[in-house]
Amino acid sequence: MTSSTNPWNAVYKIATGKVKGNVPITTLQKPDGTLTSDLRETMGYMLDYFAPADDKHGETNHHKHIRARLKEPIQTRDDRDFTNEEIKLTIESLDHKKAPGEYGITSDILLRAFITLPKFTTSLFNGCLRNGCFKERWKRAKIVPIIKYGNENSSQVSKYRPISLINT
């Protein structure tokens, strides 16, 4: 289980598939009181609950202003290119025990790629910084639902804790 020094240890083991649980995904009660009918509907309901769609309906002027600013490239006077050393130190600081995300690229693989192609890797990150653009696929997460202790018999979607595994 977990310890007081690392309460997330068990969560990461479950999320990475290193611990197999015996608790299957069950039907869930929807807001209208009906139950989901199959695994596809249950997973769709969980996804809508944990990661709702970005709905522009009813947003305030403040939200519209934020959306407009997000479309502008981010350029500040103090932006400077990353150095090879900064990239290397950052990659080396990544925890090699963390789950790699949907592509399966671990921090060890990323470090080996950097060692093999340091100029390319640094140029890639500098290009992203200059353009204020990071690939959407780098931002995707694998959501692993884990049942909260004591809520195993509940039919509420809130009995699950979503753990998001992002790509290294």
C-alpha positions, 0 to 999 in steps of 0.5 A: 500500500502507501506509506506516509513518506510517499502516499502516491506510490500505490496510485502510480503502481495501479496507474502503470499497470504494475498492480492488477486490481480485482475491481472491474469498472461497473455501471454508474448512475447518471444525473437523471437517475438511470444507470449506464448500460455498458462499458462504452457508455460508462467510460464515456460518462466518466470521460465527460465527468472528469474532462468536460468539453470546453464550452464557450456557451455562457462565458464572461467577457473575462473568459473571452479575453483569456481565449483571445490572448491564448491565440497570440504568440507568447513573446517577452523581452526576456525570452532566450533560447534554451541551451543544450545544458539546460535541456540535458539537466531538465531531462536528467531530472525527470523521474525514470520511475514515472509512467511514460504516457500513451506513447510509452516514451520514458525519460530514459528514452528521452535522455538517450535521444538527447545524447544521440541528437543534442542539437536537434533536441535543443532546436526542437524545444527552442522552436516551440518556445519561439513559436509559442506552440507545443504539439497538441499530442504532447499535451494529451493525457491517459486518464486512469480511473482508480476507485477511492477507498471506501467507495467501492460499492457506490454507483456514483462517478465521484467514487473514482479518482482520475489519474492523468498520465501525460507524455514524458 
